[in-house]
Amino acid sequence: MLYEARINSLKTRHARLDDQIFDEDRRPMPDQRVLMRLKLEKLRLKEEIERLSVQG
């Protein structure tokens, strides 16, 4: 159960980052540094979700 709650929390954060990336990318002049940071964080969350899914 602990893993499931953590995974759900990470999935929620992952989805929020996806929204932020979409919003930033739709701006007239997106900040590439911001996009890179958001995408890197999203990737880290994805890896953490996958790691916990295997353990749980």
N, CA, C and O atoms as a Tripos MOL2 file, in Angstrom:
@<TRIPOS>MOLECULE
protein
  224   223    56     0     0
PROTEIN
NO_CHARGES

@<TRIPOS>ATOM
      1 N           0.8240   -1.2060    0.0000 N.3       1 MET1
      2 CA          0.0000    0.0000    0.0000 C.3       1 MET1
      3 C           0.8640    1.2650    0.0000 C.2       1 MET1
      4 O           0.5300    2.2550   -0.6510 O.2       1 MET1
      5 N           1.9660    1.2200    0.7300 N.am      2 LEU2
      6 CA          2.8490    2.3820    0.7940 C.3       2 LEU2
      7 C           3.4020    2.7210   -0.5910 C.2       2 LEU2
      8 O           3.4690    3.8880   -0.9780 O.2       2 LEU2
      9 N           3.7950    1.6820   -1.3290 N.am      3 TYR3
     10 CA          4.3150    1.9120   -2.6770 C.3       3 TYR3
     11 C           3.2420    2.5140   -3.5790 C.2       3 TYR3
     12 O           3.5280    3.4110   -4.3730 O.2       3 TYR3
     13 N           2.0220    2.0290   -3.4600 N.am      4 GLU4
     14 CA          0.9310    2.5270   -4.3040 C.3       4 GLU4
     15 C           0.6780    4.0110   -4.0550 C.2       4 GLU4
     16 O           0.4850    4.7730   -5.0020 O.2       4 GLU4
     17 N           0.6780    4.4220   -2.7970 N.am      5 ALA5
     18 CA          0.4510    5.8320   -2.4680 C.3       5 ALA5
     19 C           1.5830    6.6960   -3.0200 C.2       5 ALA5
     20 O           1.3410    7.7720   -3.5670 O.2       5 ALA5
     21 N           2.8070    6.2210   -2.8750 N.am      6 ARG6
     22 CA          3.9620    6.9670   -3.3860 C.3       6 ARG6
     23 C           3.9130    7.0610   -4.9140 C.2       6 ARG6
     24 O           4.1650    8.1210   -5.4880 O.2       6 ARG6
     25 N           3.5860    5.9440   -5.5600 N.am      7 ILE7
     26 CA          3.4920    5.9240   -7.0160 C.3       7 ILE7
     27 C           2.4020    6.8800   -7.4920 C.2       7 ILE7
     28 O           2.6030    7.6160   -8.4590 O.2       7 ILE7
     29 N           1.2620    6.8750   -6.8300 N.am      8 ASN8
     30 CA          0.1770    7.7860   -7.2100 C.3       8 ASN8
     31 C           0.5900    9.2400   -7.0520 C.2       8 ASN8
     32 O           0.2630   10.0770   -7.8930 O.2       8 ASN8
     33 N           1.3010    9.5380   -5.9850 N.am      9 SER9
     34 CA          1.7910   10.8980   -5.7650 C.3       9 SER9
     35 C           2.7620   11.3050   -6.8750 C.2       9 SER9
     36 O           2.6980   12.4210   -7.3890 O.2       9 SER9
     37 N           3.6520   10.3970   -7.2340 N.am     10 LEU10
     38 CA          4.6080   10.6840   -8.3020 C.3      10 LEU10
     39 C           3.9110   10.8560   -9.6500 C.2      10 LEU10
     40 O           4.2970   11.7110  -10.4470 O.2      10 LEU10
     41 N           2.8930   10.0500   -9.9020 N.am     11 LYS11
     42 CA          2.1420   10.1690  -11.1550 C.3      11 LYS11
     43 C           1.4260   11.5120  -11.2410 C.2      11 LYS11
     44 O           1.3290   12.1070  -12.3150 O.2      11 LYS11
     45 N           0.9240   11.9840  -10.1030 N.am     12 THR12
     46 CA          0.2710   13.2930  -10.0760 C.3      12 THR12
     47 C           1.2720   14.3990  -10.4000 C.2      12 THR12
     48 O           0.9840   15.2920  -11.1970 O.2      12 THR12
     49 N           2.4430   14.3330   -9.7800 N.am     13 ARG13
     50 CA          3.4900   15.3210  -10.0580 C.3      13 ARG13
     51 C           3.9370   15.2440  -11.5150 C.2      13 ARG13
     52 O           4.1910   16.2680  -12.1480 O.2      13 ARG13
     53 N           4.0310   14.0290  -12.0380 N.am     14 HIS14
     54 CA          4.4240   13.7980  -13.4300 C.3      14 HIS14
     55 C           3.4250   14.4730  -14.3740 C.2      14 HIS14
     56 O           3.8180   15.1240  -15.3420 O.2      14 HIS14
     57 N           2.1420   14.3110  -14.0850 N.am     15 ALA15
     58 CA          1.1020   14.9210  -14.9190 C.3      15 ALA15
     59 C           1.1600   16.4480  -14.8530 C.2      15 ALA15
     60 O           0.9710   17.1260  -15.8630 O.2      15 ALA15
     61 N           1.4220   16.9810  -13.6610 N.am     16 ARG16
     62 CA          1.5470   18.4380  -13.5290 C.3      16 ARG16
     63 C           2.7210   18.9710  -14.3490 C.2      16 ARG16
     64 O           2.6290   20.0150  -14.9940 O.2      16 ARG16
     65 N           3.8130   18.2320  -14.3060 N.am     17 LEU17
     66 CA          4.9750   18.6460  -15.0960 C.3      17 LEU17
     67 C           4.6580   18.6050  -16.5860 C.2      17 LEU17
     68 O           5.0910   19.4720  -17.3440 O.2      17 LEU17
     69 N           3.9070   17.6040  -16.9970 N.am     18 ASP18
     70 CA          3.4920   17.5090  -18.3950 C.3      18 ASP18
     71 C           2.6910   18.7470  -18.7920 C.2      18 ASP18
     72 O           2.8900   19.2970  -19.8760 O.2      18 ASP18
     73 N           1.7950   19.1810  -17.9230 N.am     19 ASP19
     74 CA          1.0050   20.3920  -18.1760 C.3      19 ASP19
     75 C           1.9030   21.6310  -18.2480 C.2      19 ASP19
     76 O           1.7150   22.4940  -19.1060 O.2      19 ASP19
     77 N           2.8710   21.7080  -17.3450 N.am     20 GLN20
     78 CA          3.7780   22.8540  -17.3410 C.3      20 GLN20
     79 C           4.6160   22.8900  -18.6140 C.2      20 GLN20
     80 O           4.8440   23.9550  -19.1860 O.2      20 GLN20
     81 N           5.0710   21.7260  -19.0510 N.am     21 ILE21
     82 CA          5.8500   21.6480  -20.2810 C.3      21 ILE21
     83 C           4.9990   22.1040  -21.4630 C.2      21 ILE21
     84 O           5.4620   22.8730  -22.3050 O.2      21 ILE21
     85 N           3.7760   21.6370  -21.5240 N.am     22 PHE22
     86 CA          2.8630   22.0240  -22.6020 C.3      22 PHE22
     87 C           2.6540   23.5390  -22.6000 C.2      22 PHE22
     88 O           2.7320   24.1900  -23.6430 O.2      22 PHE22
     89 N           2.3860   24.0900  -21.4110 N.am     23 ASP23
     90 CA          2.1530   25.5400  -21.3090 C.3      23 ASP23
     91 C           3.3780   26.3390  -21.7440 C.2      23 ASP23
     92 O           3.2580   27.3130  -22.4870 O.2      23 ASP23
     93 N           4.5470   25.9270  -21.2820 N.am     24 GLU24
     94 CA          5.7780   26.6450  -21.6330 C.3      24 GLU24
     95 C           6.0470   26.5430  -23.1340 C.2      24 GLU24
     96 O           6.4580   27.5160  -23.7660 O.2      24 GLU24
     97 N           5.8170   25.3850  -23.6850 N.am     25 ASP25
     98 CA          6.0870   25.1650  -25.1060 C.3      25 ASP25
     99 C           5.1440   25.9570  -26.0030 C.2      25 ASP25
    100 O           5.4950   26.2700  -27.1400 O.2      25 ASP25
    101 N           3.9740   26.2800  -25.5190 N.am     26 ARG26
    102 CA          2.9780   27.0170  -26.2990 C.3      26 ARG26
    103 C           3.1950   28.5290  -26.2580 C.2      26 ARG26
    104 O           2.5570   29.2650  -27.0100 O.2      26 ARG26
    105 N           4.0830   28.9920  -25.3940 N.am     27 ARG27
    106 CA          4.3660   30.4210  -25.3290 C.3      27 ARG27
    107 C           5.0070   30.8880  -26.6260 C.2      27 ARG27
    108 O           5.6270   30.0930  -27.3330 O.2      27 ARG27
    109 N           4.8620   32.1760  -26.9470 N.am     28 PRO28
    110 CA          5.4800   32.6960  -28.1780 C.3      28 PRO28
    111 C           7.0000   32.4690  -28.2290 C.2      28 PRO28
    112 O           7.5460   32.1480  -29.2840 O.2      28 PRO28
    113 N           7.6620   32.6340  -27.1120 N.am     29 MET29
    114 CA          9.1100   32.4010  -27.0510 C.3      29 MET29
    115 C           9.4140   31.5380  -25.8300 C.2      29 MET29
    116 O           9.7870   32.0660  -24.7820 O.2      29 MET29
    117 N           9.2610   30.2260  -25.9450 N.am     30 PRO30
    118 CA          9.4890   29.3550  -24.7950 C.3      30 PRO30
    119 C          10.9380   29.4350  -24.3110 C.2      30 PRO30
    120 O          11.8750   29.5450  -25.1010 O.2      30 PRO30
    121 N          11.0850   29.3770  -23.0120 N.am     31 ASP31
    122 CA         12.4110   29.3960  -22.4040 C.3      31 ASP31
    123 C          12.9610   27.9640  -22.4390 C.2      31 ASP31
    124 O          12.4580   27.0800  -21.7460 O.2      31 ASP31
    125 N          13.9810   27.7520  -23.2430 N.am     32 GLN32
    126 CA         14.5280   26.4070  -23.4300 C.3      32 GLN32
    127 C          15.1460   25.8420  -22.1470 C.2      32 GLN32
    128 O          15.1280   24.6310  -21.9260 O.2      32 GLN32
    129 N          15.6890   26.7180  -21.3100 N.am     33 ARG33
    130 CA         16.2520   26.2450  -20.0390 C.3      33 ARG33
    131 C          15.1560   25.7300  -19.1200 C.2      33 ARG33
    132 O          15.3330   24.7200  -18.4390 O.2      33 ARG33
    133 N          14.0280   26.4230  -19.1040 N.am     34 VAL34
    134 CA         12.8940   25.9820  -18.2920 C.3      34 VAL34
    135 C          12.3680   24.6560  -18.8250 C.2      34 VAL34
    136 O          12.1010   23.7340  -18.0540 O.2      34 VAL34
    137 N          12.2220   24.5610  -20.1340 N.am     35 LEU35
    138 CA         11.7460   23.3200  -20.7320 C.3      35 LEU35
    139 C          12.6820   22.1510  -20.4040 C.2      35 LEU35
    140 O          12.2240   21.0590  -20.0690 O.2      35 LEU35
    141 N          13.9790   22.3860  -20.5020 N.am     36 MET36
    142 CA         14.9500   21.3360  -20.1990 C.3      36 MET36
    143 C          14.8380   20.8890  -18.7440 C.2      36 MET36
    144 O          14.8720   19.6940  -18.4530 O.2      36 MET36
    145 N          14.7050   21.8480  -17.8350 N.am     37 ARG37
    146 CA         14.5920   21.5210  -16.4110 C.3      37 ARG37
    147 C          13.3280   20.7140  -16.1440 C.2      37 ARG37
    148 O          13.3620   19.7220  -15.4170 O.2      37 ARG37
    149 N          12.2080   21.1420  -16.7350 N.am     38 LEU38
    150 CA         10.9390   20.4480  -16.5280 C.3      38 LEU38
    151 C          10.9830   19.0330  -17.1040 C.2      38 LEU38
    152 O          10.5040   18.0860  -16.4800 O.2      38 LEU38
    153 N          11.5540   18.8980  -18.2850 N.am     39 LYS39
    154 CA         11.6360   17.5840  -18.9120 C.3      39 LYS39
    155 C          12.5560   16.6460  -18.1380 C.2      39 LYS39
    156 O          12.2790   15.4520  -18.0260 O.2      39 LYS39
    157 N          13.6320   17.1750  -17.6130 N.am     40 LEU40
    158 CA         14.5470   16.3630  -16.8090 C.3      40 LEU40
    159 C          13.8580   15.8860  -15.5340 C.2      40 LEU40
    160 O          13.9810   14.7210  -15.1540 O.2      40 LEU40
    161 N          13.1460   16.7720  -14.8880 N.am     41 GLU41
    162 CA         12.4070   16.3950  -13.6720 C.3      41 GLU41
    163 C          11.3360   15.3530  -13.9970 C.2      41 GLU41
    164 O          11.1330   14.4080  -13.2350 O.2      41 GLU41
    165 N          10.6610   15.5240  -15.1140 N.am     42 LYS42
    166 CA          9.6400   14.5640  -15.5340 C.3      42 LYS42
    167 C          10.2660   13.1860  -15.7630 C.2      42 LYS42
    168 O           9.6920   12.1680  -15.3770 O.2      42 LYS42
    169 N          11.4310   13.1580  -16.3870 N.am     43 LEU43
    170 CA         12.1350   11.9010  -16.6180 C.3      43 LEU43
    171 C          12.5430   11.2450  -15.3000 C.2      43 LEU43
    172 O          12.4140   10.0310  -15.1440 O.2      43 LEU43
    173 N          13.0260   12.0310  -14.3720 N.am     44 ARG44
    174 CA         13.3970   11.4890  -13.0500 C.3      44 ARG44
    175 C          12.1920   10.8630  -12.3540 C.2      44 ARG44
    176 O          12.2940    9.7930  -11.7540 O.2      44 ARG44
    177 N          11.0540   11.5440  -12.4410 N.am     45 LEU45
    178 CA          9.8440   10.9990  -11.8270 C.3      45 LEU45
    179 C           9.4300    9.6960  -12.5010 C.2      45 LEU45
    180 O           9.0340    8.7420  -11.8320 O.2      45 LEU45
    181 N           9.5210    9.6620  -13.8130 N.am     46 LYS46
    182 CA          9.1600    8.4420  -14.5530 C.3      46 LYS46
    183 C          10.0390    7.2770  -14.1160 C.2      46 LYS46
    184 O           9.5480    6.1700  -13.8970 O.2      46 LYS46
    185 N          11.3350    7.5290  -13.9900 N.am     47 GLU47
    186 CA         12.2540    6.4810  -13.5570 C.3      47 GLU47
    187 C          11.9350    6.0120  -12.1380 C.2      47 GLU47
    188 O          11.9970    4.8170  -11.8480 O.2      47 GLU47
    189 N          11.6000    6.9380  -11.2690 N.am     48 GLU48
    190 CA         11.2360    6.5960   -9.8890 C.3      48 GLU48
    191 C           9.9480    5.7670   -9.8650 C.2      48 GLU48
    192 O           9.8500    4.7970   -9.1130 O.2      48 GLU48
    193 N           8.9710    6.1410  -10.6760 N.am     49 ILE49
    194 CA          7.7220    5.3920  -10.7650 C.3      49 ILE49
    195 C           8.0080    3.9570  -11.2220 C.2      49 ILE49
    196 O           7.4950    3.0020  -10.6400 O.2      49 ILE49
    197 N           8.8160    3.8170  -12.2510 N.am     50 GLU50
    198 CA          9.1600    2.4900  -12.7570 C.3      50 GLU50
    199 C           9.9170    1.6690  -11.7140 C.2      50 GLU50
    200 O           9.6650    0.4730  -11.5640 O.2      50 GLU50
    201 N          10.8260    2.2950  -11.0060 N.am     51 ARG51
    202 CA         11.5990    1.5880   -9.9730 C.3      51 ARG51
    203 C          10.6800    1.0910   -8.8680 C.2      51 ARG51
    204 O          10.7940   -0.0550   -8.4330 O.2      51 ARG51
    205 N           9.7730    1.9420   -8.4130 N.am     52 LEU52
    206 CA          8.8560    1.5440   -7.3430 C.3      52 LEU52
    207 C           7.8460    0.4990   -7.8220 C.2      52 LEU52
    208 O           7.4280   -0.3620   -7.0470 O.2      52 LEU52
    209 N           7.4600    0.5710   -9.0800 N.am     53 SER53
    210 CA          6.5100   -0.4050   -9.6220 C.3      53 SER53
    211 C           7.1090   -1.8080   -9.6190 C.2      53 SER53
    212 O           6.4120   -2.7890   -9.3610 O.2      53 SER53
    213 N           8.3980   -1.8910   -9.9050 N.am     54 VAL54
    214 CA          9.0720   -3.1950   -9.8990 C.3      54 VAL54
    215 C           9.2130   -3.7170   -8.4680 C.2      54 VAL54
    216 O           9.0460   -4.9130   -8.2280 O.2      54 VAL54
    217 N           9.5130   -2.8460   -7.5310 N.am     55 GLN55
    218 CA          9.6920   -3.2450   -6.1380 C.3      55 GLN55
    219 C           8.3830   -3.6540   -5.4800 C.2      55 GLN55
    220 O           8.3320   -4.6070   -4.7020 O.2      55 GLN55
    221 N           7.3240   -2.9130   -5.8050 N.am     56 GLY56
    222 CA          6.0380   -3.1320   -5.1570 C.3      56 GLY56
    223 C           5.3750   -4.3280   -5.7250 C.2      56 GLY56
    224 O           4.2730   -4.6800   -5.3050 O.2      56 GLY56
@<TRIPOS>BOND
     1     1     2 1
     2     2     3 1
     3     3     4 2
     4     3     5 am
     5     5     6 1
     6     6     7 1
     7     7     8 2
     8     7     9 am
     9     9    10 1
    10    10    11 1
    11    11    12 2
    12    11    13 am
    13    13    14 1
    14    14    15 1
    15    15    16 2
    16    15    17 am
    17    17    18 1
    18    18    19 1
    19    19    20 2
    20    19    21 am
    21    21    22 1
    22    22    23 1
    23    23    24 2
    24    23    25 am
    25    25    26 1
    26    26    27 1
    27    27    28 2
    28    27    29 am
    29    29    30 1
    30    30    31 1
    31    31    32 2
    32    31    33 am
    33    33    34 1
    34    34    35 1
    35    35    36 2
    36    35    37 am
    37    37    38 1
    38    38    39 1
    39    39    40 2
    40    39    41 am
    41    41    42 1
    42    42    43 1
    43    43    44 2
    44    43    45 am
    45    45    46 1
    46    46    47 1
    47    47    48 2
    48    47    49 am
    49    49    50 1
    50    50    51 1
    51    51    52 2
    52    51    53 am
    53    53    54 1
    54    54    55 1
    55    55    56 2
    56    55    57 am
    57    57    58 1
    58    58    59 1
    59    59    60 2
    60    59    61 am
    61    61    62 1
    62    62    63 1
    63    63    64 2
    64    63    65 am
    65    65    66 1
    66    66    67 1
    67    67    68 2
    68    67    69 am
    69    69    70 1
    70    70    71 1
    71    71    72 2
    72    71    73 am
    73    73    74 1
    74    74    75 1
    75    75    76 2
    76    75    77 am
    77    77    78 1
    78    78    79 1
    79    79    80 2
    80    79    81 am
    81    81    82 1
    82    82    83 1
    83    83    84 2
    84    83    85 am
    85    85    86 1
    86    86    87 1
    87    87    88 2
    88    87    89 am
    89    89    90 1
    90    90    91 1
    91    91    92 2
    92    91    93 am
    93    93    94 1
    94    94    95 1
    95    95    96 2
    96    95    97 am
    97    97    98 1
    98    98    99 1
    99    99   100 2
   100    99   101 am
   101   101   102 1
   102   102   103 1
   103   103   104 2
   104   103   105 am
   105   105   106 1
   106   106   107 1
   107   107   108 2
   108   107   109 am
   109   109   110 1
   110   110   111 1
   111   111   112 2
   112   111   113 am
   113   113   114 1
   114   114   115 1
   115   115   116 2
   116   115   117 am
   117   117   118 1
   118   118   119 1
   119   119   120 2
   120   119   121 am
   121   121   122 1
   122   122   123 1
   123   123   124 2
   124   123   125 am
   125   125   126 1
   126   126   127 1
   127   127   128 2
   128   127   129 am
   129   129   130 1
   130   130   131 1
   131   131   132 2
   132   131   133 am
   133   133   134 1
   134   134   135 1
   135   135   136 2
   136   135   137 am
   137   137   138 1
   138   138   139 1
   139   139   140 2
   140   139   141 am
   141   141   142 1
   142   142   143 1
   143   143   144 2
   144   143   145 am
   145   145   146 1
   146   146   147 1
   147   147   148 2
   148   147   149 am
   149   149   150 1
   150   150   151 1
   151   151   152 2
   152   151   153 am
   153   153   154 1
   154   154   155 1
   155   155   156 2
   156   155   157 am
   157   157   158 1
   158   158   159 1
   159   159   160 2
   160   159   161 am
   161   161   162 1
   162   162   163 1
   163   163   164 2
   164   163   165 am
   165   165   166 1
   166   166   167 1
   167   167   168 2
   168   167   169 am
   169   169   170 1
   170   170   171 1
   171   171   172 2
   172   171   173 am
   173   173   174 1
   174   174   175 1
   175   175   176 2
   176   175   177 am
   177   177   178 1
   178   178   179 1
   179   179   180 2
   180   179   181 am
   181   181   182 1
   182   182   183 1
   183   183   184 2
   184   183   185 am
   185   185   186 1
   186   186   187 1
   187   187   188 2
   188   187   189 am
   189   189   190 1
   190   190   191 1
   191   191   192 2
   192   191   193 am
   193   193   194 1
   194   194   195 1
   195   195   196 2
   196   195   197 am
   197   197   198 1
   198   198   199 1
   199   199   200 2
   200   199   201 am
   201   201   202 1
   202   202   203 1
   203   203   204 2
   204   203   205 am
   205   205   206 1
   206   206   207 1
   207   207   208 2
   208   207   209 am
   209   209   210 1
   210   210   211 1
   211   211   212 2
   212   211   213 am
   213   213   214 1
   214   214   215 1
   215   215   216 2
   216   215   217 am
   217   217   218 1
   218   218   219 1
   219   219   220 2
   220   219   221 am
   221   221   222 1
   222   222   223 1
   223   223   224 2
@<TRIPOS>SUBSTRUCTURE
     1 MET1         2 RESIDUE 1 A MET
     2 LEU2         6 RESIDUE 1 A LEU
     3 TYR3        10 RESIDUE 1 A TYR
     4 GLU4        14 RESIDUE 1 A GLU
     5 ALA5        18 RESIDUE 1 A ALA
     6 ARG6        22 RESIDUE 1 A ARG
     7 ILE7        26 RESIDUE 1 A ILE
     8 ASN8        30 RESIDUE 1 A ASN
     9 SER9        34 RESIDUE 1 A SER
    10 LEU10       38 RESIDUE 1 A LEU
    11 LYS11       42 RESIDUE 1 A LYS
    12 THR12       46 RESIDUE 1 A THR
    13 ARG13       50 RESIDUE 1 A ARG
    14 HIS14       54 RESIDUE 1 A HIS
    15 ALA15       58 RESIDUE 1 A ALA
    16 ARG16       62 RESIDUE 1 A ARG
    17 LEU17       66 RESIDUE 1 A LEU
    18 ASP18       70 RESIDUE 1 A ASP
    19 ASP19       74 RESIDUE 1 A ASP
    20 GLN20       78 RESIDUE 1 A GLN
    21 ILE21       82 RESIDUE 1 A ILE
    22 PHE22       86 RESIDUE 1 A PHE
    23 ASP23       90 RESIDUE 1 A ASP
    24 GLU24       94 RESIDUE 1 A GLU
    25 ASP25       98 RESIDUE 1 A ASP
    26 ARG26      102 RESIDUE 1 A ARG
    27 ARG27      106 RESIDUE 1 A ARG
    28 PRO28      110 RESIDUE 1 A PRO
    29 MET29      114 RESIDUE 1 A MET
    30 PRO30      118 RESIDUE 1 A PRO
    31 ASP31      122 RESIDUE 1 A ASP
    32 GLN32      126 RESIDUE 1 A GLN
    33 ARG33      130 RESIDUE 1 A ARG
    34 VAL34      134 RESIDUE 1 A VAL
    35 LEU35      138 RESIDUE 1 A LEU
    36 MET36      142 RESIDUE 1 A MET
    37 ARG37      146 RESIDUE 1 A ARG
    38 LEU38      150 RESIDUE 1 A LEU
    39 LYS39      154 RESIDUE 1 A LYS
    40 LEU40      158 RESIDUE 1 A LEU
    41 GLU41      162 RESIDUE 1 A GLU
    42 LYS42      166 RESIDUE 1 A LYS
    43 LEU43      170 RESIDUE 1 A LEU
    44 ARG44      174 RESIDUE 1 A ARG
    45 LEU45      178 RESIDUE 1 A LEU
    46 LYS46      182 RESIDUE 1 A LYS
    47 GLU47      186 RESIDUE 1 A GLU
    48 GLU48      190 RESIDUE 1 A GLU
    49 ILE49      194 RESIDUE 1 A ILE
    50 GLU50      198 RESIDUE 1 A GLU
    51 ARG51      202 RESIDUE 1 A ARG
    52 LEU52      206 RESIDUE 1 A LEU
    53 SER53      210 RESIDUE 1 A SER
    54 VAL54      214 RESIDUE 1 A VAL
    55 GLN55      218 RESIDUE 1 A GLN
    56 GLY56      222 RESIDUE 1 A GLY
